[in-house]
Amino acid sequence: MSRLGNIGARLYRGDVGYDFIGHRKLWYGISILITITAIVGLVVRGLNMGIEFQGGAVLTTPKTSATVTHTKEVAEKESGHQAIVQKLGNGGMRIQIAGLDTAKSTDVKTSLADDLKVDGNNIDTQLVGPSWGEQIASKAWLGLGIFMVLVVIYLAIAFEWRMALAALIALIHDITITVGIYSLVGFEVTPGTVIGLLTILGYSLYDTVVVFDSLRESSRNATKQTRYTYSEIANRSINSTLVRSINTTIVALLPVAGLLFIGGGLLGGGMLNDIALSLFVGLAAGAYSSIFIATPLVADFKERESQMKALARRVHAKRLKNEEREGQDDPGEDGPDGFGPQDGVSGPGSDHGSVQAGDGGAATAGAGVVGPRGRNEPSGSRSQRRQPSSRNRSRNRPSGKRR
């Protein structure tokens, strides 16, 4: 078995583990800080909406020797609007201009053909009206809202409403961070971005449901035992599925990283950037929220119930009782007079077979107490004196002659 597999097996059995629930205030603080940063970036910088949402034109040129800066200057000068230019893998240019109508797009196409020294007939032009973009945006928000409502209903039926609420908070957490990253980075928001968001929401729920299922099985008879509190059971559930969550997250992030850094960065993939960034950020945020946000929130919600409060009191009382018992059973290094057990003083709960009493006193058996009558008698004399006399009556008689 590999080292990671060995660690996963030990985490599953509960041999080792990290106290995620005990440090939940730290995770809450980190998540709040990241969320506030994302919201501030969203308010200050806003989102770079694509032409699919606000209307405009997209012109794709064939291979050209012109630079991105020069192409952007030509497009903005002719159109009068801000242009976004990307160099494609085949050496061509993708020029996106928001708010451009059909008549104006023809003039821009002609100017680009002259300045970039390419054939105007080979420049592909796509126009999107603003009304169509508004319909796409409204349908995207509607689909997102319906998705969340269905998720909450399903989780409330399959598990319980507390888990559904915690999962909803984790989903909002993931969406806010992903949208905030888009705002800070300045990537364009396209229909591919919406597809990526919906995809990472499903993945985040998958990871959360795995932990919730383990928690449900572990806490089925939680109130009938006094060994663990609900928070401790939740923490064991996180640890038992931790390696699985890490493995699935890494496996999912590797191809997405290829799309983002190779397909989008080196090849100039255009829409690949839009999808890959939302997937990359969302997958990482979803794995984080399922471990550090969703399950700790469930533990907080459940610990407020009267049954779980009573369970916590019973568990703590039993542990305190066990600690007191261990303290009584384990003698100190020194006895009351400065002598340890090896010096002849047997502490409470001692299980030594026999202990010599200081200056040549009698030996005691087990934890028994020797009274004054047997203090100076040799070992074994008391047991012989206590034997009934009937045992000695027939010691010298032949078998069968006893009457």
N, C-alpha and C positions, 0 to 999 in steps of 0.2 A: 504493500500500500504506500502511495506517495505521502510525502510529509503533509501536504495540504489535506489529503484525504484522512490522514491520522488525526490532524487537528479537528477536522469536521466531525469525525466519529466521537472524539472526546467532548466536543461542544454539544453534540446530540445527546450523549449520555449524561451530561451535566458535570463531567469531571473538571472541566475548566469553563470559564465564562467571564464576560465583561459586564459590569453593572450599567447597562444602558438606561434602565428606568431610574436608578439612583442619581444619575447625572442629567436627568431630563431638563432641569432648569437651564443648564448650559446649552443644550441643543435648542431649546426654545429661544434663548437669547440670540444664538447664532442665526436662526431662521428669521427672527424678527429683524435683525440688523440687515440681512440680505434682502428681505422683502421691502424694507423701507428704502434701501438703496435703489432697488428696481423701480419702486413707485416714483421716487424723486426723478430718476432718469426718464421715466415715461412722461412725467408732467413737464419737465424742463425741455427735453429734446423731442418728445413725441415719436411717432412711428413714421417710417418712410414707406408710405403706402404705394403699392404698385399701380400701374395704369388699369389693372383689372378692377380696382376699387374706386378710382377717381377719373378714369377715362384718359385717353391719349393715344400715342402711336409708338410702335416699336419697329425700328428699321434695322435690318441685318444685312451687312455688306459682305461681298466676297473678300478674298485675301487682298490685303493692302499693306504698303510699307509705312503708312501714316501712323503717328503715335496716338495714344489715347488722349493726351492733352490737346493736341491739335484737332482731333475729331470732335472733342467736346466743345472747343471754342467755335468751330464752324457751325455745329448744330444749335448752340445757344444764340449765336449771332443771328442766324437766319430765322429761328422760330420765336425768339423773344421769351423763351421759357427755360427753366433749368433742365439740363439733360444729364442722364446717367449713362456712362459709356463703359462697356466691358469688352476686353479683348478675348476672342474665342480661340479655341485650340487650333483651328485651321488657319489662323492668321487674320480672320475677319473681325468686324466690329459689330457689337450689338448696342444700338443707341435707343434709349428710352426717353421719351419726352411727354410729360404729363400736360393735359389740357390742350392738346393739338388737334385741330379739326382736319377734315379731309382736304380742303383747298390748301391749307398751309402746309400739310404734310407733303404735297406734291412739290412745292417750292423747296422744302428742306431736302427732299430726295434729289432734286436736280443739283443743288449746291454741293451736296455731299459727293455726288458722282464727279463733278468737276474738280473739287479740291482734293479728293482722295484718288483721282485718276483711275476710276473703275467704271464699268458699264452700268448705266442707270437701270437698264432692264434686269440686271442681276441683283439689284437691291430689293430685298423682300420687305414689304410694308404691311403691318397689321394695325388696324384701327379699332379702338374700343371706346364705345360711348359712355358718358358718365352715368346714364340711367342704368345701363347693364351692370356697371361696377357697384352701384348702390344695391341692386338686387342680390349680387353675389355676397356683399358684406352682410346684408340682413339675413340671408339664408344661412350664412356661416354662424352667426350669433344664435339663430333659432336652433340650428342643429346642435350647437354646444349646450344650450339650455336644456333641450330634450334629453340629450345624452346624460347630463348630470342628474336630472330628475329620475330617469330610469335606473341609473346606478344606485342612487340612494334607496329607491324602493326595493331593488333586488337585494342589496346588502342588509336592509332592515328585515326582509323576510328570511334570507338564508342564514343570517347571523343574529344581530340585534340592532336596535336603533342607535346605541352608543357607538358601535363599530361603523355603522353607516355615516354617522355624524363625523367621526374621526377621519374616515376615508374622504369625505367631502372637503374637510378642511385641508387635508393633504393635497387633494386635487387643485384646490384654489391656490395653495402654496406653490405647486409646480407650475401652474399657468402663469402666475404673477412673476415668478423668477424668469421663466422663458421669455415672456413678453418684455420684461425689463432688460434682459440681455440683448434682445433684438433692438431695443431703443438705444442702448448704450453703444452697441457695435455699429448701428446704422444700416443694417441689412434691410433689403427691401421686403415688404410684406406682400406676398402673392398667394394665390390659391394653394400653391405648394406648401406654404407656411401653415395654412389651415389644416392641410392633410397631415403634416408633421405633428401639429398640436394634438389632433385627434388620435394619432397613433401613439404618442407618448402617454396620453391619458389612459389608454387601454393597457399599456405596459406597466404604468405605475400602479394601476388597480390589480394587475396580475400579481405583482410582487407583494402588495399589501394583503391580498386575499390569501396568499400562501401562509403568511405569518398569522393572520386571523384564524385560519383553519387549524393551525397547530395550537393556538391559544384556546380555541373553543374545546378541542379535545382534552387539553391539559387541565382546563378549569371546569370540567363537567361536574365533578364532585368536590369542588374546592371547599365548600362549607362543611364537609364531612371529615375533614382532616385538620390537623393542627401543626403541620410541619412547615408549610409555606403560606405566606400572604398572597393576595391576588397579584400584587406588583411583582413579587418574586416569581410567581408562575409565568407572568407575562415576560419577564426578563429571560427565563429559561426557554420560552418559546422563540424569542428573538435569536438567542444563541444557537438553538437547535437548527434554525433555518439560515443562519448567517452565511455559511460557506456557499450554500445553494444560491442565495441572493447575489453574492459577490461573483460567482461563476457565471450566472445568467447575465448579469450586468456587463461584465467584461466581454463576453461572447457577443452581446448585442452592440457594444460600443465599437468594437474593432471594425466591422464593415461600415458603420456610420462614419467613423473617423476617416476611413478610406474615401468615402464620398466627399467629405468636407475638405480634407487637406490635399487629396490628390485630384479627385474629380473636379471639385470647385476651384481649388487654388492653382493647380498646375495646368489643368485642361480648360479652365474657364467655363465651367459647366452651366453657368446661368442659374436655372431653376434648381440645380443640384445643391447650390449654396443655400437656397431658401429652405429646402426640405431637410438637408443634412444638419444645419445649425439647430433647428428646432428639435430634431431627433436627438442630437448629441447632448444638448443642454437638458432636454426633457427627460432622457433616460437617466442621466446622472442625478437630476433632482428627484425623480421618481424613486430611485433606489435609496436615496438619502431619506426621503420623507417616510417611506414605508417602515424604516428601522427607527429613525430618530424622532418622528413626529406622530405618525398614526398610532402605533402601539402604545407609546407613552401617554397619549391622550386617552386611549381606552382605559388604561390603568388609572388615570386620574378620575375619569368618569365613574368607574366601578368602585373605587375606594371611597366614594361618597355615599354608597349605599349602606344601610344599617347592617345588613348581613355581613358585608365585607369589613365594616368597622369592628363588628363583634369577632369576626375571624382573626383580624389583626391583633385584637386584645388577647385572644386565646393563645395565638402563636407566641406573642411576646411574653405572656405569663408562663407558658410552658418552658420557653428558653431561659427565663429568669430562674425558674425552679430548677432546671437542669444545671445551670451555672452554680447555684447555691449548693446543690447536691455534690457536684464535682469539687467545689471548694471544701466541703466537709470531708469528702472521701480522700482528698489528696493532702497529706501532711506537709507542713512547711519544711524548709531546709533545716531549721532548728526547732527544738522542742521548747516548752515553756521556760525551762531553766537554761537554755542555751545548748541543749543536747539534741542532736538529731536522732532519728529512729535507729541509726546504726550504733548509737551510744547507749541503747537500752531502754529508751522511752518510746513506746508505741503510740503513734498518733491515732486519731479517730478513723475507723474504717480500715485499719491495717490488716493485711491478710498474710502476715508472716507466719510461718509454721510454728516457730518458737522464738522467743526473745529473752535473753538473759537479763536479769534485773540488776544491773549496776554492780554491786559488790558481792556477787556469788549467790544471789537469791534464787528462788525456784523458777523453773521454766513454765510458761503458759502455753496451752494449745490453742491455735486459731486465734479468734477474737474473744475467747472466753475469759471470765474474771475469776480468779482464784480467791476463795474466802480465807478467813484467818485460820480455820481448822486445818487446812491442808498446806499452810505456808511452809512448814519445815519438814514435811514428809517427802520421802523420795518419790521419784517419778513412778507412777503406776500404783502407788499404795492406796490411793483413794478409790480407784476403780476396783481394786481387789476387795476392799472393805465393803463396798456397796453391793457386791454380788449377793444374791439370795442364798441362804443356807441350804436350800433344797438341791442346789447344784453339787454340793459336796457329800450328800448323804449316801449316794450310791456309787461313789467314785471307785471303791474297792470291791463292789459286789459283782458277781458274774452276771452276764446278760440273762434276763428273764427272771432273776431271783428277787427283783424289787417288789415290795408289797406295800 
